[in-house]
Amino acid sequence: MAMVYVTRRMHFNAAHRLHSDALTEDENAQTYGACNNPMGHGHNYELEITVKGTPDPVTGMVIDLKDLKDLVQHVIIDKIDHKHLNYDVDFMRGIVPTAENIVVALWQQLRDKIPAGELYELKLFETPRNIAYYRGE
């Protein structure tokens, strides 16, 4: 049977501040520019969750996309939507919330919870032009 990849796209809004405690104030300002604003700034994120597998011979599905949507809503979106990633999200504490670090943290939240198929890729659109993806490597 063929390997198939199915993707669900979901949306959330969140604020963050790019700031590393390992850098001085000047180094943070130089490295992150306006994204180092002490009050933070927000994004309208898009998250694509891709699951791979062979379609079930009875249902024809790799995973029921409604089940995937409900899972991601519960495990991720409900915890980060309209939150400040630096302060309000337990699994982001102590992590510089770059798109790269966010997508890895989201993977860690989902990796063992997919009910059918296998989590293949997360793709995080911070803006339409800034995208980070992770495949658990």
Buried (B, 14 or more C-beta within 10 A) or exposed (E): EEEBEBEBEBEBEBBBBBBBEEBEEEEBBEBBEEBBEEEBEEBEBBBBBBBBBEBBEEEEBBBBBEBBBEBBBEEBBEBBBEBBBBEBBEBBEEBBBBBBBBBBBBBEBBEEEBEBBBBBBBBBBBEEEEBBBBEEE
